[in-house]
Amino acid sequence: MPIIKTENLTKIYSGNIKAVSDLNIEIEEAEIYGLLGKNGAGKTTTIKMLTTAIEPTSGNAKVAGYDLLKDREKIRNIIGVVPQDLTTDADLKGIENLRMIAAFYDIPKSVAESRINDLLNIVDLTDWGNKYVSQYSGGMRKRLELICGLVNAPKILFLDEPTLGLDVNTRAKMWKYIRDIQKELGVTIILTSHYLEEVDELANRISIIDHGKILVTGTPDELKSSLKGDIITMQFSGSDEAEAARYYPNALYSSISGEDKVRIKVENSDVELPKILSYLTQKGISPLTINVKKPSLDEVFLEYTGSSIDEDIGPEQFRRMMQNVRRLR
Ligand SMILES: Nc1ncnc2c1ncn2[C@@H]1O[C@H](COP(=O)(O)OP(=O)(O)OP(=O)(O)O)[C@@H](O)[C@H]1O
């Protein structure tokens, strides 16, 4: 039985803004489930509804057997939430932040102390528990934020953009800790992200959300192999040559990147590559480099939403990102 099952969950904000529309998802126990979407797609609103921070306009959900509309208090006790914005107090020690949360949940002191030690250990902060958060690096603070969501030993952990504002290396380290947490504690993890590599690395299953609607759900591999075809990328010595290659007649689609690089999607590269080369030879041109690959999650996102995920980030996302970057410095 799924640990979360939503039934036409919908949120309409004032001003008739339909942020989430008839959401139907099922999340299995102990999986890492990724909700992937652009800025404004409805990810945070979904998390806020499922964590009882806001009420749905219509629809309902079962969360660990509890009714989202009726059992809000019970749900709060069995979930952990790590929101996008930082919540720890930099003027307190790491361990003091964690103890405050334990006190909020009325966890007996002895239970709390041993749990806090275990959590600090999982994210390699044992030696830092007694230091002030203001002394932590950006990545360490994010790790502390991560375990703040686990003090009440939740069944389900919600992570809203867990690596927003972190550099690539620190982000990859966070992925390891998120995986370790899932393995060691057996908790179900629901994360939102607009980083394709992040959901590809972490999630057992992904749903792509766009304009408040789920467009597709599957494992990263299922989604990738649902797209037929291969991507052939070729580099030329000039833009005219690239432009000529772009119009190869059997291309399913093609695009130019940079000035001299062409990406051509074909049904089967084994068959098409020799044909492309003879087509180019007839035109008296030859590529400097050729690369063939299977569709990535990038192509999956493009195919389902009609636009690339990294086209732009909105002003609100930018504000949050810069705020986190500043505070994490
Ligand atoms: N409190 C609110 N009042 C009105 N509209 C809102 C409110 N919160 C979000 N929205 C709008 O609802 C839509 C979905 O926003 P939401 O924050 O859920 O998207 P998101 O995918 O999580 O993006 P982000 O990563 O920026 O949080 C957007 O159009 C947003 O502008």
The ligand as a Gaussian input file, in Angstrom:
#p B3LYP/6-31G(d) Opt

LIG

0 1
 N        0.803000      32.351000      -1.434000
 C        0.595000      32.433000      -2.734000
 N       -0.363000      33.256000      -3.237000
 C       -0.581000      33.330000      -4.563000
 N        0.078000      32.615000      -5.497000
 C        1.038000      31.783000      -5.059000
 C        1.365000      31.651000      -3.680000
 N        2.359000      30.725000      -3.553000
 C        2.654000      30.322000      -4.806000
 N        1.881000      30.943000      -5.712000
 C        1.866000      30.735000      -7.173000
 O        1.520000      29.378000      -7.397000
 C        2.287000      28.813000      -8.463000
 C        3.064000      27.606000      -7.956000
 O        4.036000      28.036000      -7.008000
 P        4.982000      27.050000      -6.200000
 O        5.776000      27.867000      -5.235000
 O        4.201000      25.925000      -5.690000
 O        5.922000      26.518000      -7.378000
 P        7.318000      25.752000      -7.262000
 O        7.328000      24.780000      -8.363000
 O        7.527000      25.237000      -5.905000
 O        8.361000      26.881000      -7.521000
 P        9.511000      27.353000      -6.507000
 O       10.590000      26.353000      -6.689000
 O        9.824000      28.733000      -6.953000
 O        8.929000      27.343000      -5.124000
 C        3.152000      29.937000      -8.973000
 O        2.484000      30.539000     -10.053000
 C        3.237000      30.891000      -7.799000
 O        3.453000      32.201000      -8.248000

